[in-house]
């Protein structure tokens, strides 16, 4: 079992930055692949970024590539999402997710993940 708790959301002006964190409990964190997803009102949950169990492989949605960076610290059981140059269209509830998976391939579909946090709101004003 893996429990996930997100933090770091908030209100920011367009062009600003936020850093989301996801704290995981459980002794098997180093064997889980992690992902960040987001869901805006009236829209489907969408993949934002993912990172492999070792941190050696990452993948980003085209909409955030070059602006967001995902990282993980297996010693601290945390994963982060650094979000720069934020746009109003980045406004959404952001969720971290985990799945027990070794290998470098990043999973990009929400149904491929087994564990989810409660979400943190990110609002970008124009």
N, C-alpha and C positions, 0 to 999 in steps of 0.2 A: 504493500500500500504506500501511496505517496500523497501527502497533503500539501497543497499549494496555497500560498497567500501572497497576493499582489499588493504593491504600494507604490506611491510616487505620482499618481495621477493628480490632475488639477486643472486650473484655468490658466491659459497662457495666450499671449498675443501672437498673431501670425509672425513667423520668422523667429520665434523663440524656441527654447529647448526644454525638454523634460527628460528625466531618467526614471524609467519604471524598473522596479525590482520584483522578483518573485522568490520567496523563501520556501524551500521545500523541506519537509520532514520525512524521515525514513532513511534507513541505512543503505538503500540501493540507489541513491541519487546518481552516483557515477555511472550507472548502467542505463540511465534513461535519456532518451532524446527529448529535447524541449522545443516548444514552439510558442510564438505569440500570435494571437488572433485578435480581431476586433469586430465589433458589430455596432453599426449606426442604426438609429431608429428607422424601422421599416425596411431595413436591408438585411441580407443574409450575412452570417458570420463569415469573415474572410481571413485568409492566411496573410500574415504580415512578415514574419521571419521565423527561421528555424535554425537549430544548432544540434550537431551530433553529440553523442554521449561524451566524446573526448574533447569536444570543442574544436576539432580540426576541420570540420566542415560546416559551412553556413549557407543559407539561401534566403533571398529576399524577394518579396513581391516587387514587380516593376514599379509600382506606385510609390515605393519607399526607398528604392535602391539609391544609394549615394547620400541619403539623408539619415537613415536609421542604421544602428549597429547593434547586433546581438552578441552577448558574451556570457560566459559562465565561469563560476569559481566552484569547482567540485569540493574543495576543502571547506568551503563555507555553505555548501548546498544552496547556492543562489544563481539565478540567471538575471541578466539585466537587458534592458532595451533602451539604448541612448537614442533619443529622437531630436534631431536638429532641423532647422529650417521648417518648422511646423506650418501646416496650411489648414485653413478652415475645414477642408475635406478630410483631415485626419481626425476630426471629432468623432468619438465613438467610445464605447466601453471596451477596454482592452483586457484580454484574458491570457494567462499563461496556461500551458498544457504540457503534459508529459506522457510518454509511452516508453515501456521497457523495450529498448531496441539498441543493438550494437550495429556497427556499420556506418558508412558515411552518407548514405542516401537520406535526404531530408524529406520527411512526410509533409504534405501540403494540404491534406484534407482533414477537416475537423473530426470526422468520424474515425480517423485512424489513431486518435489519441484517447487514452483511457482515463486520465486524471485531469481535472480542471480546477482552477482557482475561482474565486467569487467575482472577479472582475474589478477594474478600477476605471473611473471615468476620466477621460481626457477631453477637454473642451478648448478649442482654438478659436479665438475671436478675430474678426477681420478688422 
